[in-house]
Amino acid sequence: MSHDRSMRTRPLWHWAAGLTFGFGSLGLVLAEEPARLPIQDTQEPAASRPVEEIAAEPAAKAEELTLEKAIALALQKQPNIAAAQASLHAAQIQYQTAHSPFAIFTGPQIIYRRQQATHGLAIAQAGLTQAELETIQAVTRNYLSFLYAREQTAIADETVRSLGVMAQLAKKLVDAGSREVTTSDLERISTYQLIAQTRLARARLGSEQARAALREAIGLSEKEALNVTAVSLADYYDSVTKHMREHKQTISCDKAVELALAHRPEATQAHLLAEVIALEVQAQGLTLRTNALTFAARSDIHAKTLPATILDPDYRPGPIGPEMPAVLTGTRRSRQSRTEALYHRALAGAEKVDHLVALEVRVLCARLLELEEQVKLLREAAERAGKLRKDAEKAYAADQLSTEKMLTAQLLDAQVRADLNEALYNYCITLAALQRATAGKLWEALVSAP
């Protein structure tokens, strides 16, 4: 009944670094890792000065928050991690109690209770690892969402201003008796300006919502400053793809699945729970009581919320929940038989977790490859649309192009840039999700490109 799972043997930052090399910066650059964005040097503390002089100065600008710093801060402040640490501490106390000299007086079952306490400690440690992985992904996703919203806001703002410039130019052409531009074109441009302004307002709202979500993901209070550094989604995308191009590498989906199955904390917990229930079969054989306590009387195996199966629009199956009553009634044989049936249920649950992990990784891996191709195509389209817009602006200023064609070139350029920004965002958040799905081991799935 052995179901050994690999537990965390290296510090969290070893695999957190793998997540952030594409999205942030690290002080240490390993030889075979992608290039990272540089970190700004830490400022030396200022020399002591009179309080009056300091008070007279304007308030210092909040430190710019890189993704790496945001993750480091979240690992210290996020309540989900604090809760997982508390659960681990409780498991440590349970382990110490089971291994105390006085525990032997609880009866012959103690030999199995001690083994269960050892597994319980490993399950709690896996729970902490899971909380850390989920926090890193949450911070990464919301950080990238803020960058995305900020860049969409910039595109919308530029479109509004460009249409304003176009409106002024169109009025001059009309006043000069242009044959290409008429007074009705002024109304058309004004209408497009209003539409662009609504999109700008929507983008600004999205930026504020993303900022609030990032604050929660990190665990910052409303009083703490949040100033995201001025980087772009393209910087992160280029950092990842540049490394893979230079080393002629690609992500192996098969390797990613293998790493996920070996290291995902959810899988570790599911297989260890099956081991705990297997030990309960033996423990129930050492008592003649008709109402016998189980290990579940000392722990809550239902504390973790399990997602339900979703069939529309995408198939997202849910796991098989654990089952073990706190008290078993009946003869020794009947209690053992019932526990053995629950053991087989736990085995099925562990197998289901493995299937769900493999499904998640393969879906994300396939999507990542699709999005990489989208980014390549949209970058080429953005370059062409930008050239068409510049040519159209020159022709329109020379009264050689109709307003309709000028608007088409203007709006096409804005739309393609917005689509490219969205594709970059989707690629980056999918990469972060895949990193979490492989328990921070994604960069070990790089293989030589065919």
C-alpha positions as CSV (number, residue, x, y, z in Angstrom):
1,M,0.0,0.0,0.0
2,S,2.9,2.3,-0.5
3,H,2.2,5.6,-2.2
4,D,5.4,7.6,-1.6
5,R,5.2,11.1,-2.9
6,S,8.1,13.5,-3.3
7,M,8.1,16.2,-0.6
8,R,9.7,19.6,-0.8
9,T,13.4,19.3,-0.3
10,R,14.5,22.7,-1.6
11,P,13.6,26.2,-0.4
12,L,10.5,27.8,-1.8
13,W,12.5,30.5,-3.6
14,H,14.2,27.8,-5.7
15,W,11.1,27.2,-7.7
16,A,9.6,30.7,-7.2
17,A,12.6,31.9,-9.1
18,G,11.6,29.8,-12.0
19,L,8.2,31.5,-12.0
20,T,9.5,35.0,-11.9
21,F,12.3,34.9,-14.4
22,G,9.8,35.5,-17.2
23,F,7.9,38.1,-15.2
24,G,10.2,39.8,-12.8
25,S,13.8,40.0,-11.7
26,L,16.1,38.1,-9.4
27,G,19.5,39.1,-8.0
28,L,21.0,35.7,-8.9
29,V,21.1,34.5,-12.5
30,L,21.8,30.8,-13.0
31,A,23.8,29.7,-16.0
32,E,21.0,27.7,-17.7
33,E,18.1,30.0,-16.8
34,P,16.6,32.8,-19.0
35,A,17.8,36.3,-18.6
36,R,16.0,38.4,-16.0
37,L,15.2,42.0,-15.8
38,P,17.6,43.9,-13.6
39,I,16.7,44.8,-10.0
40,Q,17.2,48.4,-9.0
41,D,19.9,48.8,-6.3
42,T,18.7,49.3,-2.8
43,Q,19.3,52.8,-1.6
44,E,21.5,53.4,1.4
45,P,19.8,54.9,4.4
46,A,19.9,58.7,4.5
47,A,22.1,60.4,7.0
48,S,20.4,61.7,10.2
49,R,18.9,65.2,9.7
50,P,16.8,67.6,11.8
51,V,13.1,66.6,12.1
52,E,12.0,70.1,10.9
53,E,14.1,69.7,7.7
54,I,12.6,66.3,6.9
55,A,9.1,67.4,7.7
56,A,9.4,70.3,5.2
57,E,10.2,68.0,2.3
58,P,7.4,66.4,0.2
59,A,6.4,62.8,1.0
60,A,8.8,60.2,-0.5
61,K,7.4,58.3,-3.5
62,A,6.4,54.7,-2.7
63,E,9.0,52.1,-3.7
64,E,8.2,50.6,-7.1
65,L,6.9,47.1,-6.8
66,T,8.4,44.5,-9.2
67,L,6.7,41.1,-9.5
68,E,9.6,39.5,-7.6
69,K,9.1,41.9,-4.7
70,A,5.3,41.5,-4.8
71,I,5.7,37.7,-4.5
72,A,8.2,38.0,-1.6
73,L,5.8,40.4,0.2
74,A,2.8,38.0,-0.4
75,L,4.7,35.1,1.1
76,Q,5.0,37.1,4.3
77,K,1.6,38.8,4.4
78,Q,-1.0,36.6,2.7
79,P,-3.5,35.2,5.3
80,N,-3.9,31.9,3.3
81,I,-0.3,31.1,4.0
82,A,-0.6,32.1,7.7
83,A,-3.6,29.7,7.9
84,A,-1.6,26.9,6.3
85,Q,1.3,27.6,8.7
86,A,-1.2,27.3,11.6
87,S,-2.5,24.0,10.3
88,L,1.1,22.8,10.0
89,H,1.8,23.9,13.6
90,A,-1.3,22.0,14.8
91,A,-0.1,18.9,12.9
92,Q,3.3,19.2,14.6
93,I,1.6,19.3,18.0
94,Q,-0.4,16.2,17.1
95,Y,2.8,14.5,16.0
96,Q,4.5,15.4,19.3
97,T,1.5,14.2,21.3
98,A,1.4,10.8,19.5
99,H,5.1,10.3,20.1
100,S,5.2,11.4,23.8
101,P,6.0,8.7,26.4
102,F,2.5,8.9,27.8
103,A,0.8,8.1,24.5
104,I,1.5,4.4,25.0
105,F,-1.2,4.4,27.7
106,T,-3.9,5.2,25.1
107,G,-3.8,1.5,24.0
108,P,-2.2,-0.7,21.4
109,Q,-3.5,1.4,18.5
110,I,-0.8,3.9,19.3
111,I,1.7,2.2,16.9
112,Y,-0.6,3.0,14.0
113,R,-1.6,6.4,15.4
114,R,2.0,7.5,15.4
115,Q,2.4,6.5,11.7
116,Q,-0.8,8.4,10.9
117,A,0.5,11.4,12.8
118,T,3.7,11.2,10.6
119,H,1.6,11.2,7.5
120,G,-0.6,14.0,8.8
121,L,2.5,16.1,9.3
122,A,3.5,15.5,5.7
123,I,0.0,16.3,4.5
124,A,0.1,19.6,6.4
125,Q,3.5,20.4,4.9
126,A,2.1,19.7,1.4
127,G,-0.9,22.0,2.3
128,L,1.6,24.8,3.1
129,T,3.4,24.2,-0.2
130,Q,0.0,24.4,-2.0
131,A,-0.9,27.6,-0.3
132,E,2.5,29.1,-1.3
133,L,2.0,28.0,-5.0
134,E,-1.5,29.4,-5.1
135,T,-0.4,32.7,-3.6
136,I,2.5,33.0,-6.1
137,Q,0.1,32.3,-9.0
138,A,-2.5,34.7,-7.6
139,V,0.0,37.5,-7.2
140,T,1.5,36.8,-10.7
141,R,-1.9,36.8,-12.4
142,N,-3.1,40.0,-10.7
143,Y,0.2,41.7,-11.3
144,L,0.0,40.9,-15.0
145,S,-3.7,41.9,-15.0
146,F,-2.7,45.3,-13.7
147,L,-0.1,45.7,-16.4
148,Y,-2.6,44.6,-19.0
149,A,-5.2,47.1,-17.8
150,R,-2.6,49.8,-17.7
151,E,-1.5,49.2,-21.2
152,Q,-5.0,48.9,-22.5
153,T,-5.7,52.3,-20.8
154,A,-2.7,53.8,-22.6
155,I,-3.9,52.5,-26.0
156,A,-7.4,53.9,-25.4
157,D,-6.0,57.2,-24.2
158,E,-3.8,57.5,-27.3
159,T,-6.8,56.7,-29.5
160,V,-8.9,59.5,-27.9
161,R,-6.0,62.0,-28.3
162,S,-5.3,60.9,-31.9
163,L,-9.0,61.3,-32.9
164,G,-8.9,64.8,-31.3
165,V,-5.9,65.8,-33.4
166,M,-7.7,64.3,-36.4
167,A,-10.8,66.3,-35.7
168,Q,-8.8,69.6,-35.6
169,L,-7.1,68.7,-38.8
170,A,-10.4,67.8,-40.5
171,K,-11.9,71.2,-39.4
172,K,-9.0,73.0,-41.0
173,L,-9.4,71.0,-44.2
174,V,-13.1,71.8,-44.3
175,D,-12.5,75.5,-43.7
176,A,-9.9,75.4,-46.6
177,G,-12.5,74.0,-48.9
178,S,-11.3,70.4,-49.0
179,R,-12.8,68.0,-51.6
180,E,-12.0,64.9,-49.5
181,V,-13.3,66.1,-46.1
182,T,-16.8,67.4,-45.5
183,T,-18.7,68.7,-42.5
184,S,-20.4,65.3,-42.1
185,D,-16.9,63.8,-41.5
186,L,-16.5,66.1,-38.5
187,E,-19.6,64.5,-36.9
188,R,-18.3,61.0,-37.8
189,I,-15.0,61.7,-36.1
190,S,-16.8,63.2,-33.1
191,T,-18.9,60.0,-32.8
192,Y,-15.8,57.8,-32.8
193,Q,-14.2,60.1,-30.2
194,L,-17.2,59.4,-27.8
195,I,-16.9,55.7,-28.4
196,A,-13.2,55.8,-27.7
197,Q,-13.8,57.8,-24.5
198,T,-16.2,55.1,-23.2
199,R,-13.5,52.5,-23.8
200,L,-11.0,54.6,-22.0
201,A,-13.3,54.9,-19.0
202,R,-13.8,51.1,-19.0
203,A,-10.0,50.5,-19.2
204,R,-9.4,52.9,-16.3
205,L,-12.0,51.0,-14.2
206,G,-10.3,47.7,-15.1
207,S,-7.0,49.1,-14.0
208,E,-8.4,50.1,-10.6
209,Q,-10.0,46.7,-10.2
210,A,-6.8,45.0,-11.0
211,R,-4.9,47.1,-8.5
212,A,-7.4,46.2,-5.8
213,A,-7.1,42.5,-6.7
214,L,-3.3,42.7,-6.6
215,R,-3.5,44.3,-3.2
216,E,-5.6,41.5,-1.8
217,A,-3.4,38.8,-3.4
218,I,-0.4,40.2,-1.7
219,G,-2.1,40.8,1.6
220,L,-1.6,44.5,1.8
221,S,-3.9,46.7,3.8
222,E,-5.6,49.8,2.3
223,K,-3.1,52.1,4.1
224,E,-0.1,50.5,2.5
225,A,1.2,52.0,-0.8
226,L,1.1,50.0,-4.0
227,N,3.2,51.4,-6.8
228,V,3.8,48.9,-9.7
229,T,7.0,49.4,-11.6
230,A,6.9,50.6,-15.2
231,V,7.3,47.4,-17.2
232,S,5.3,45.9,-20.0
233,L,3.9,42.5,-20.8
234,A,6.1,42.4,-23.9
235,D,9.2,42.6,-21.5
236,Y,8.1,39.4,-19.8
237,Y,7.1,37.6,-22.9
238,D,10.4,38.4,-24.6
239,S,12.4,37.3,-21.6
240,V,10.9,33.8,-21.8
241,T,11.0,33.3,-25.5
242,K,14.5,34.8,-25.9
243,H,15.9,32.2,-23.5
244,M,14.2,29.3,-25.4
245,R,15.2,30.6,-28.8
246,E,18.9,31.1,-27.7
247,H,19.1,27.6,-26.2
248,K,16.9,26.1,-29.0
249,Q,14.5,24.7,-26.3
250,T,10.8,24.2,-26.0
251,I,8.5,23.0,-23.3
252,S,7.8,19.3,-23.3
253,C,4.1,18.7,-22.4
254,D,4.9,15.0,-21.5
255,K,7.8,16.1,-19.2
256,A,5.6,18.8,-17.6
257,V,2.9,16.2,-16.8
258,E,5.6,13.9,-15.3
259,L,6.9,16.7,-13.1
260,A,3.4,17.7,-12.0
261,L,2.5,14.2,-11.0
262,A,5.7,13.8,-9.0
263,H,5.5,17.2,-7.2
264,R,2.0,18.5,-7.0
265,P,1.0,18.9,-3.3
266,E,-2.6,17.9,-4.0
267,A,-1.4,14.6,-5.3
268,T,0.9,14.2,-2.3
269,Q,-2.0,14.8,0.1
270,A,-4.4,12.4,-1.8
271,H,-1.9,9.5,-1.8
272,L,-0.9,10.1,1.9
273,L,-4.6,10.1,2.9
274,A,-4.9,6.7,1.3
275,E,-2.0,5.5,3.4
276,V,-3.6,7.0,6.6
277,I,-6.8,5.1,5.9
278,A,-4.9,1.9,5.2
279,L,-3.3,2.2,8.7
280,E,-6.8,2.7,10.1
281,V,-7.7,-0.8,8.9
282,Q,-5.0,-2.2,11.1
283,A,-5.8,0.1,14.0
284,Q,-9.4,-1.0,14.0
285,G,-8.2,-4.6,14.4
286,L,-6.6,-3.7,17.8
287,T,-9.8,-2.7,19.7
288,L,-12.9,-4.8,20.6
289,R,-15.0,-1.7,21.3
290,T,-18.3,-1.6,19.3
291,N,-18.0,2.2,19.1
292,A,-14.3,2.8,18.1
293,L,-12.8,6.2,17.4
294,T,-10.9,6.7,14.1
295,F,-8.1,9.1,13.2
296,A,-10.9,11.5,11.9
297,A,-11.9,12.1,15.5
298,R,-8.6,14.0,15.9
299,S,-8.5,15.8,12.6
300,D,-10.8,17.4,10.0
301,I,-10.3,15.7,6.7
302,H,-13.1,17.8,5.1
303,A,-11.5,21.1,5.9
304,K,-10.5,21.7,2.3
305,T,-13.2,22.9,-0.1
306,L,-13.4,20.8,-3.3
307,P,-14.5,22.2,-6.6
308,A,-17.5,20.7,-8.3
309,T,-17.5,19.3,-11.8
310,I,-18.3,21.9,-14.5
311,L,-19.5,20.8,-18.0
312,D,-20.4,24.1,-19.6
313,P,-18.8,25.7,-21.5
314,D,-15.6,23.6,-20.7
315,Y,-15.3,20.2,-19.2
316,R,-13.7,20.7,-15.8
317,P,-14.2,17.6,-13.7
318,G,-14.0,17.8,-9.9
319,P,-12.2,15.5,-7.5
320,I,-13.5,12.6,-5.3
321,G,-13.9,13.9,-1.8
322,P,-12.4,12.0,1.2
323,E,-14.7,10.1,3.6
324,M,-14.0,8.8,7.1
325,P,-16.4,8.9,10.0
326,A,-15.1,10.0,13.4
327,V,-16.6,6.8,15.0
328,L,-17.1,3.3,13.6
329,T,-19.7,1.0,15.1
330,G,-20.0,-2.7,15.0
331,T,-17.8,-5.7,15.4
332,R,-14.1,-5.6,14.8
333,R,-14.5,-7.4,11.5
334,S,-17.3,-5.1,10.3
335,R,-15.3,-2.0,11.3
336,Q,-12.2,-3.2,9.4
337,S,-14.3,-4.2,6.3
338,R,-15.9,-0.7,6.3
339,T,-12.6,1.0,6.7
340,E,-11.1,-1.1,3.9
341,A,-13.9,0.0,1.6
342,L,-13.1,3.6,2.4
343,Y,-9.5,2.9,1.7
344,H,-10.4,1.8,-1.8
345,R,-12.4,5.0,-2.2
346,A,-9.3,7.0,-1.1
347,L,-7.2,5.1,-3.7
348,A,-9.8,6.0,-6.4
349,G,-9.6,9.6,-5.1
350,A,-5.9,9.7,-5.4
351,E,-6.1,8.3,-9.0
352,K,-8.6,10.9,-9.8
353,V,-6.3,13.7,-8.6
354,D,-3.5,12.3,-10.8
355,H,-5.9,12.4,-13.8
356,L,-7.0,16.0,-13.0
357,V,-3.4,17.1,-12.7
358,A,-2.5,15.6,-16.0
359,L,-5.5,17.1,-17.7
360,E,-4.8,20.6,-16.3
361,V,-1.2,20.5,-17.4
362,R,-2.0,19.3,-21.0
363,V,-4.7,21.9,-21.5
364,L,-2.4,24.7,-20.3
365,C,0.5,23.4,-22.3
366,A,-1.5,23.2,-25.5
367,R,-2.9,26.7,-24.9
368,L,0.5,28.2,-24.3
369,L,1.7,26.9,-27.7
370,E,-1.4,28.3,-29.4
371,L,-0.9,31.7,-27.7
372,E,2.7,31.9,-28.7
373,E,1.7,31.6,-32.3
374,Q,-1.0,34.3,-31.8
375,V,1.6,36.7,-30.4
376,K,3.9,36.2,-33.4
377,L,1.1,36.8,-35.9
378,L,-0.3,39.8,-34.1
379,R,3.1,41.4,-33.7
380,E,3.5,41.3,-37.5
381,A,0.0,42.6,-37.9
382,A,0.7,45.5,-35.5
383,E,3.8,46.4,-37.4
384,R,1.8,46.6,-40.7
385,A,-1.1,48.4,-39.2
386,G,1.3,51.0,-37.7
387,K,2.8,51.6,-41.1
388,L,-0.6,51.9,-42.7
389,R,-1.7,54.5,-40.1
390,K,1.4,56.6,-40.6
391,D,1.0,56.6,-44.4
392,A,-2.7,57.4,-44.0
393,E,-1.9,60.4,-41.7
394,K,0.5,61.8,-44.2
395,A,-2.0,61.5,-47.0
396,Y,-4.9,62.9,-44.9
397,A,-2.8,65.9,-43.9
398,A,-2.1,66.5,-47.6
399,D,-5.9,66.3,-48.3
400,Q,-5.3,63.2,-50.4
401,L,-7.3,60.7,-48.4
402,S,-10.9,60.5,-47.3
403,T,-12.0,60.6,-43.7
404,E,-13.5,57.1,-43.9
405,K,-10.1,55.6,-45.0
406,M,-8.2,57.6,-42.4
407,L,-10.6,56.4,-39.6
408,T,-10.2,52.9,-40.8
409,A,-6.4,53.0,-40.6
410,Q,-6.6,54.8,-37.2
411,L,-9.0,52.3,-35.6
412,L,-7.3,49.3,-37.2
413,D,-4.0,50.2,-35.6
414,A,-5.6,50.7,-32.2
415,Q,-7.5,47.4,-32.5
416,V,-4.5,45.4,-33.5
417,R,-2.4,46.8,-30.7
418,A,-5.1,46.0,-28.2
419,D,-5.4,42.5,-29.5
420,L,-1.7,42.0,-29.3
421,N,-1.7,43.3,-25.7
422,E,-4.4,40.8,-24.9
423,A,-2.6,37.9,-26.5
424,L,0.6,38.8,-24.5
425,Y,-1.5,38.9,-21.4
426,N,-3.1,35.5,-22.0
427,Y,0.3,34.0,-22.8
428,C,1.8,35.3,-19.6
429,I,-1.0,34.3,-17.3
430,T,-1.1,30.8,-19.0
431,L,2.6,30.5,-18.4
432,A,2.1,31.4,-14.7
433,A,-0.8,28.8,-14.4
434,L,1.4,26.2,-16.0
435,Q,4.2,26.9,-13.6
436,R,1.8,26.5,-10.7
437,A,0.3,23.3,-12.3
438,T,3.8,21.8,-12.4
439,A,4.4,22.8,-8.7
440,G,7.1,25.3,-9.8
441,K,9.0,22.8,-11.9
442,L,8.1,24.0,-15.3
443,W,11.7,25.0,-16.4
444,E,12.8,21.5,-15.8
445,A,10.4,20.5,-18.6
446,L,12.5,22.4,-21.2
447,V,13.9,20.0,-23.9
448,S,15.8,20.6,-27.1
449,A,13.5,21.9,-29.9
450,P,13.0,19.4,-32.8
